[in-house]
Amino acid sequence: MSEKPRVGRFAPRFRQLLLLVLLLGSVPACKGPGADEPGAAGAAPQSEPEAVPVKVVRPVIGAISRSIRTSSSLEAESEAHVYPQLGGLCGQVLAEEGDEVKTGDLLARLQDEEIRLACDQARARLEKARTDHERAEQLFADGLTSQQALHDASIQLRLAAADYELARKHLEDTSIVAPIAGLVTERNVKPGDLVGNGQPLFRIVALDSVRADVFVPEKDFSTILRGQTALLTADAYPGRTFESCVERLNPVIDAASGMAKVTITVRNPDRALRPGMFVRVEIVTDVHPEALLLPKAAIVLRGEQSFAYVVRDDVAREVAIETGFQDADRVEVLQGLVPEDRVVVAGQLGLQNETRVRVIDESQG
């Protein structure tokens, strides 16, 4: 007896689901609010991107220089250590550290009693020798003495004069005086000290002129000439620049460091600069008086190429430029811009070529 085919138990449910799908497909889609409005079935139109706010400047014509920057400590252009000419006890000190002195001013005095007495004795012997010489001359003229006696009297006179000059020099050397004008920066003696010939008693520094010895690389040495302008700044005087010049160039390049010494002298009439001060030195090697200048903030660097964004018709366009000299805030533009251009100086980091912008501030560079 053959077996009847079995009908799956899920067949009735499958037929019900199929009927439901056919019914749903035949029902029109429900319209929401505004479904009949024109354009409702399409995508919403995109709005234009918002303009980027920027600040712009116009390049200016002005002078800019090329310079070598370095640093150094100031030294006195002229100074002197004061030594006694003879030994003895210090009797009096007349100058202190910080005092301003002139050439020949008395700084200290040694005790001079014995030297003064010796000088008085030498003067007395000189007076006697002069009197004896005059008498010998008179006697020789009268024929009462010989030529030899007159000669001996002349020798005694010269010896007495030399002894007196030496004694007078020793007496003068008990007074220790300033060899140059300036400020006393060291005092190494006090009353009662026994001083010797090789002992430095004072140090005097002239402040009317100071110098800075700087060292420049061998590759820059050929660009430096005697008389070139040098600008100095010191932390002690913020905002102030001291103008000086190149005074000397050492012709020898140090083989170990590859550096050459350049001496800068600074006139210091108000004595604001002092030896030992740290200064920054800028040696001006060349000047372009009629350069097209732009703030450094306007320059965008990509590798070795420099760019700027120029605003024309409210659109920022990227322009490749060639630069020249630079200083702390400005850069010289050799090619790519003209004075009439409006160059983005703030906001350019977020720009791309042909970006719409909105100028919120404009000034001269």
C-alpha positions in Angstrom: 0.0 0.0 0.0 1.5 3.2 -1.2 1.9 6.1 1.3 0.3 9.6 0.5 2.6 12.5 0.1 2.8 14.5 3.3 2.0 18.2 3.2 4.1 20.4 5.4 2.5 21.6 8.5 3.7 25.2 7.7 2.1 25.5 4.3 -1.1 27.2 5.5 0.9 29.9 7.5 3.1 30.5 4.4 0.1 31.1 2.3 -1.2 33.6 4.8 2.1 35.5 4.9 2.2 35.6 1.1 -1.3 37.0 0.9 -0.5 39.7 3.5 2.5 40.9 1.5 0.5 41.1 -1.7 -2.2 43.2 0.1 0.4 45.6 1.5 2.0 46.1 -1.8 -1.3 47.1 -3.4 -2.0 49.8 -0.7 -0.8 53.4 -1.7 1.9 54.9 0.6 0.5 57.3 3.2 1.4 60.9 2.6 2.8 62.9 5.4 2.5 66.6 5.9 3.8 68.6 3.0 4.2 65.5 0.8 2.4 67.3 -2.1 4.6 70.4 -1.9 6.9 71.0 -4.8 10.4 69.6 -4.2 9.4 67.6 -1.1 10.3 64.3 -2.8 13.9 65.5 -3.7 16.9 66.1 -1.4 17.2 69.5 0.5 19.5 72.0 -1.4 23.0 72.4 0.2 23.9 75.9 1.6 27.1 77.6 0.6 30.1 77.3 3.1 30.4 80.1 5.5 33.1 82.7 4.8 36.2 82.4 7.0 37.0 85.6 9.0 40.5 86.9 8.3 42.7 89.9 9.0 44.7 91.4 6.1 47.6 93.8 5.7 49.1 95.6 2.7 52.9 95.3 2.1 54.9 98.4 2.8 58.1 99.8 1.3 60.9 100.2 3.8 64.5 99.4 4.8 65.5 96.0 6.1 69.0 94.7 6.8 70.9 91.4 6.9 72.8 90.8 10.1 74.7 88.3 12.2 73.4 87.8 15.7 75.6 86.7 18.6 76.1 87.5 22.3 79.0 88.4 24.6 79.9 90.0 27.9 81.1 93.6 28.0 84.6 94.5 29.0 86.2 97.9 29.8 88.1 99.3 26.8 90.5 101.0 29.1 91.4 99.9 32.7 94.4 100.1 35.0 95.8 98.2 38.0 97.6 100.6 40.3 100.8 99.4 41.9 103.1 101.3 44.4 106.4 102.4 43.1 108.2 101.6 46.4 107.4 99.6 49.5 106.3 100.9 52.8 103.5 101.3 55.3 100.2 102.7 54.0 99.4 105.8 56.0 96.2 107.0 54.4 93.5 105.7 51.9 91.6 108.4 50.0 89.6 106.5 47.5 86.9 103.8 47.9 85.3 101.4 45.4 82.7 103.2 43.3 84.5 106.6 43.5 85.0 108.5 40.3 88.5 109.7 39.9 90.5 111.8 37.4 94.0 111.3 36.1 96.4 112.3 38.8 93.9 112.2 41.7 95.4 111.0 45.0 94.3 107.5 45.9 96.5 106.7 48.9 99.6 107.9 50.6 102.5 105.9 52.2 104.2 107.0 55.4 107.0 109.3 54.2 108.8 110.7 57.3 112.1 109.0 56.6 111.9 109.7 52.9 111.1 113.3 53.5 114.1 113.7 55.8 116.3 112.0 53.2 115.0 114.5 50.6 115.8 117.4 52.9 119.3 116.1 53.3 119.8 115.7 49.6 118.5 119.3 49.0 121.0 120.6 51.6 123.9 118.8 49.9 122.8 120.2 46.6 122.8 123.7 47.9 126.3 123.2 49.4 127.6 121.7 46.1 126.1 124.6 44.1 127.9 127.1 46.5 131.2 125.3 46.2 130.9 125.2 42.5 130.3 128.9 42.3 133.3 129.6 44.6 135.5 127.3 42.5 134.4 129.2 39.3 135.3 132.5 40.9 138.7 131.3 42.2 139.5 129.8 38.8 138.6 133.1 37.1 141.0 134.9 39.6 143.7 132.4 38.9 143.7 131.2 42.5 142.7 127.5 41.8 143.4 124.9 39.2 141.3 123.5 36.3 141.1 120.2 38.2 139.6 121.8 41.3 136.9 123.4 39.2 136.3 120.1 37.4 135.9 118.3 40.8 133.4 120.9 42.0 131.4 120.5 38.8 131.2 116.7 39.4 130.1 117.1 43.0 127.4 119.5 41.9 126.1 117.0 39.3 126.1 114.1 41.9 124.3 116.2 44.5 121.7 117.2 41.9 121.1 113.6 40.9 120.8 112.5 44.6 118.3 115.2 45.2 116.2 114.3 42.1 116.2 110.6 43.3 115.1 111.6 46.8 112.4 113.9 45.4 111.2 111.1 43.2 111.0 108.7 46.2 109.0 111.3 48.1 106.6 111.7 45.2 106.2 107.9 44.9 104.7 107.8 48.4 101.7 109.4 46.9 99.7 106.8 44.9 97.7 108.5 42.1 95.3 107.5 39.5 96.9 106.8 36.1 93.6 107.1 34.2 90.2 108.6 34.7 87.4 106.3 35.6 85.7 104.5 38.5 87.5 102.7 41.3 86.3 99.1 41.1 88.8 97.5 43.5 90.6 98.7 46.7 93.0 96.1 48.1 94.8 98.2 50.8 93.9 99.8 54.1 95.8 102.1 56.5 98.6 100.3 58.3 99.2 97.7 55.6 102.7 97.0 54.5 102.7 97.2 50.7 105.3 96.0 48.2 106.2 97.0 44.7 104.3 94.1 43.0 101.1 94.4 45.0 98.0 95.8 43.2 96.3 98.4 45.4 93.5 99.7 43.2 91.8 98.9 39.9 90.3 101.7 37.9 88.0 101.2 34.9 87.2 103.8 32.3 83.5 103.6 31.4 83.3 106.2 28.6 83.9 103.3 26.1 83.3 99.6 26.6 83.8 96.7 24.2 82.3 93.3 23.4 84.5 90.6 21.9 82.2 88.3 19.8 83.0 85.2 17.7 81.5 84.6 14.3 81.6 81.6 12.0 84.2 81.3 9.3 81.5 81.5 6.6 80.3 84.9 7.8 83.7 86.4 8.5 84.1 87.7 4.9 80.9 89.7 5.2 82.1 91.7 8.2 84.1 94.9 7.7 85.7 97.4 10.1 83.3 100.3 10.8 80.1 98.3 10.2 77.2 99.1 12.4 76.5 96.9 15.4 73.4 97.0 17.6 73.6 95.9 21.3 70.7 95.2 23.7 71.0 94.3 27.4 68.5 92.7 29.7 69.2 95.6 32.2 67.6 98.1 29.7 64.6 96.4 28.0 63.5 98.2 24.9 66.8 100.2 24.5 69.3 99.6 21.7 72.9 100.8 21.9 74.5 101.6 18.5 78.1 100.8 18.1 80.5 99.7 15.3 83.1 97.0 14.5 86.4 98.3 15.7 88.8 95.4 15.1 88.8 92.0 13.3 91.3 89.3 14.3 92.7 88.0 11.0 93.2 84.5 12.3 90.5 81.8 12.2 90.6 79.5 15.2 91.3 76.0 13.7 89.6 74.1 16.5 86.3 76.1 16.6 86.2 77.6 13.1 85.4 81.0 14.7 87.0 84.4 14.3 87.1 87.2 16.9 85.4 90.5 16.2 85.7 93.4 18.6 82.8 95.8 19.0 83.3 99.2 20.7 80.5 101.1 22.3 80.6 104.8 23.2 79.1 105.0 26.7 78.8 108.7 27.6 76.0 108.2 30.2 77.8 105.1 31.6 74.7 103.0 31.4 76.7 100.0 30.2 79.0 98.4 32.7 81.8 95.7 32.3 80.4 92.2 32.9 77.0 92.9 31.5 75.6 90.3 29.1 74.6 91.8 25.8 73.1 90.5 22.5 75.0 91.8 19.5 73.6 92.3 15.9 76.2 93.1 13.3 74.6 94.7 10.2 76.3 93.4 7.1 74.0 94.7 4.4 70.9 97.0 4.0 68.1 97.1 1.4 66.6 100.6 1.8 63.6 100.1 -0.6 62.3 96.6 0.2 58.8 95.3 0.0 58.1 94.2 3.5 55.5 91.9 5.0 54.9 90.7 8.6 56.4 87.2 9.2 53.0 86.1 10.5 51.6 86.3 6.9 54.1 83.7 5.6 53.0 80.0 5.2 55.8 77.6 4.8 55.6 74.2 3.1 59.0 72.6 2.9 61.3 75.0 1.2 58.6 77.1 -0.5 56.9 80.2 1.0 53.3 81.1 0.3 50.9 83.9 1.2 47.1 84.2 0.8 46.0 87.2 -1.2 42.3 88.3 -0.9 40.7 89.3 -4.2 36.9 89.5 -4.6 36.4 88.0 -1.1 38.3 84.9 -2.1 41.7 83.9 -0.6 44.1 82.8 -3.3 47.4 81.0 -2.5 50.4 82.8 -4.0 54.0 81.4 -4.1 56.5 84.1 -3.0 60.2 84.5 -2.9 61.7 86.0 0.3 64.9 87.9 1.0 66.2 89.5 4.2 64.4 89.0 7.5 64.4 90.6 10.9 62.6 89.8 14.1 59.1 90.7 12.8 59.3 91.3 9.0 60.4 89.6 5.8 61.4 91.0 2.5 59.3 89.9 -0.5 61.3 89.7 -3.7 58.7 88.2 -6.0 55.0 87.3 -5.9 53.4 90.4 -4.3 52.8 94.1 -5.0 52.1 96.9 -2.5 48.4 96.9 -3.5 47.8 93.3 -2.5 45.7 92.5 0.6 47.5 89.6 2.3 46.0 87.5 5.1 48.0 87.9 8.3 45.6 86.2 10.7 43.3 83.2 10.0 45.4 81.8 7.1 46.3 78.5 8.8 42.8 77.2 8.1 42.6 78.3 4.5 42.9 76.5 1.3 43.2 78.0 -2.2 40.0 79.7 -3.4 38.5 79.8 0.1 35.7 82.4 0.6 36.8 84.8 3.3 35.4 87.8 5.2 37.8 90.6 6.1 37.3 91.8 9.7 40.4 94.0 9.9 42.8 95.7 7.5 46.0 97.6 8.1 49.4 98.5 6.7 52.1 95.9 7.2 
